[in-house]
Structure formats: C-alpha cells, structure tokens
Amino acid sequence: MTAIPVPQAGFRFMPGVFQYSGGVAALPGFRLERARFAEPVPMAEGWRRIAAHLAALGRPLNAFCACELRSPAPFTEDGFVTFNRAYAAVLGEWGVLVDGRNPVARSNVCPEIAPPAEPGFHAFSYTIPDAGAAPSFVVAGSGEAPEGHANYRDHIIALDDTSAGGMRRKADWVLGEMERRMGALDGSWAMTTGVQAYTVHDIHPFLAAALVARGAARHGVTWQFCRPPVVGLDYEMDCRAVAVERVL
C-alpha cells in the first residue's frame, strides 16, 4: 500500500486501522525525533505535556506522528474499541486526522510488573525541519493477528499456544508484518536504530533463528516484559529509524 504524504506536517503514513496507522516516515526536509518520558504519564497529562513540548519547539500539533502507550492490563475487545475512540477523538481535536484517516503510528502494551494505574504515554515522535536529514521512520506495533477484522481472537496466529514452537510462529508472523510496514515506507532492518519486542514469554528459543538471522537485531533487541494490548495476544514488536531521541 502506498504511503500518504502529509506535507504540512512533514511526514507520510502507511494507512492502517482507525486507531493507528501502520507507520510513518519523514518527508524530505524533515526528520523524526522521539521523546520518552522518564515514567509513564497518564493520558490527559500526557496530551498536555506533548502539546507543550511541540510548542516549545515551534512545531504544530499535527507534527505529532507516533506514540508508545502503557496500559494497566490487556483490554477486552470491546474495551479496546472504547479506549481507541477516546484517543482518536483527541487527534481529531488536534487536527491530526487526514481526511478521516488516523496517520499516527502507535504501540500500546501492558507492563507485567509494576504496571501503571491507568493508561498513559511512554514515548512519542514528531517531525522537525532538517534539510540534510537522513531518512527516518517509526513502524507501529503489531501483535500476531492481522488487523482490520471484526475482532482479534478469531485471527490470532497460534492462539493460546505459548510453547516454543507457538511463540516462533507468532514471532515469524510479526517479523513479516514489520517488514511489510517498513517496505511501504522504503525502510529495512538495516536502517533501524531501535527494535522492541513485547512479551512475557521466553524469546530465547527463537531469538537467533528468527530475529537475529533476519537482521532485526543488528543493534540488539529491547525486550520489554509487557503483554500486547488485547486479551489473547502474546507477542508484539515495533521498530524505528530515528537519529535523535531524548528523555523528558
């Protein structure tokens, strides 16, 4: 699928589902930057802090193009829809939506240990003008199920199979989805500066044969001990090529 440019915001996006896009890439003359909060920030405060950060940089609200969320526990299917509608409503108020499409790449995962009391922001990305910038992109998180269906559970790869073989099947599918999304943004594993895996199950049995052999671990892999955001999913990944990152 062809990425859609948003010239006024400085990025293009791979269309996805209503809650997030498949990924974003900076347009020529711009770069993506990533900012991570030292600790997760509840949604309402996070929106305020993101807006203030963009204003301090002289960037419009629609320069906001990716985010990483943390939630207390996996949502039910209906609960995830409710959460996503409230989230997308803010994007509409900010003027981020493009002809009704959500261009923002997103990951939303649930820490297994010391989870936040409520959903909040872990990190976010945005565009900055930079005439000489190298290509940069952020690929949205994906669990082991195709998106865009009426539900996740009926389409989960190796449903409820967390054996070494089941997890390998899940990881292979997610790695393929990462590659598909990167390809739509003219990206590749060779360009990535960060790769994150989210699961509470052991990744070591397939780390070398799947992630490393495929090129996904060229700078290592950050294993976040988190669950994906919907009950039934067991493995998620995201990746990025971002030269400038900061902690707020």
HUWO-V672669 format. One record per backbone hydrogen bond with DSSP energy under -1.0 kcal/mol. NH is the residue of the N-H (numbers start at 1). CO is the residue of the C=O. If there is no record, write none. Layout:
nh=NH co=CO
nh=NH co=CO
This chain:
nh=4 co=13
nh=6 co=11
nh=9 co=6
nh=10 co=6
nh=11 co=6
nh=12 co=25
nh=13 co=4
nh=14 co=23
nh=17 co=20
nh=21 co=104
nh=22 co=14
nh=24 co=138
nh=25 co=12
nh=26 co=136
nh=27 co=10
nh=30 co=27
nh=31 co=128
nh=33 co=126
nh=34 co=244
nh=35 co=124
nh=36 co=246
nh=37 co=122
nh=41 co=121
nh=43 co=119
nh=46 co=42
nh=47 co=43
nh=48 co=44
nh=49 co=45
nh=50 co=46
nh=51 co=47
nh=52 co=48
nh=53 co=49
nh=54 co=50
nh=55 co=51
nh=56 co=52
nh=57 co=53
nh=58 co=55
nh=59 co=54
nh=63 co=60
nh=64 co=61
nh=65 co=125
nh=66 co=125
nh=67 co=105
nh=68 co=123
nh=69 co=107
nh=70 co=120
nh=71 co=109
nh=75 co=229
nh=80 co=76
nh=81 co=77
nh=82 co=78
nh=83 co=79
nh=84 co=80
nh=85 co=81
nh=86 co=82
nh=87 co=83
nh=88 co=84
nh=89 co=85
nh=90 co=86
nh=91 co=87
nh=92 co=88
nh=93 co=89
nh=94 co=90
nh=96 co=91
nh=98 co=101
nh=101 co=98
nh=105 co=65
nh=107 co=67
nh=109 co=69
nh=110 co=227
nh=112 co=225
nh=120 co=70
nh=121 co=41
nh=122 co=68
nh=123 co=68
nh=124 co=35
nh=125 co=66
nh=126 co=33
nh=127 co=63
nh=128 co=31
nh=130 co=29
nh=133 co=130
nh=137 co=241
nh=138 co=24
nh=139 co=239
nh=140 co=22
nh=141 co=106
nh=142 co=237
nh=145 co=143
nh=155 co=152
nh=157 co=144
nh=161 co=158
nh=167 co=163
nh=168 co=164
nh=169 co=165
nh=170 co=166
nh=171 co=167
nh=172 co=168
nh=173 co=169
nh=174 co=170
nh=175 co=171
nh=176 co=172
nh=177 co=173
nh=178 co=174
nh=179 co=175
nh=180 co=176
nh=181 co=177
nh=182 co=178
nh=183 co=179
nh=184 co=180
nh=185 co=182
nh=186 co=183
nh=187 co=182
nh=191 co=188
nh=192 co=189
nh=193 co=240
nh=194 co=240
nh=196 co=238
nh=197 co=222
nh=198 co=236
nh=199 co=224
nh=206 co=203
nh=207 co=203
nh=210 co=206
nh=212 co=207
nh=213 co=208
nh=214 co=210
nh=215 co=212
nh=216 co=211
nh=220 co=217
nh=222 co=195
nh=224 co=197
nh=226 co=224
nh=227 co=110
nh=231 co=75
nh=233 co=230
nh=236 co=198
nh=237 co=142
nh=238 co=196
nh=240 co=194
nh=241 co=137
nh=246 co=34
nh=248 co=36
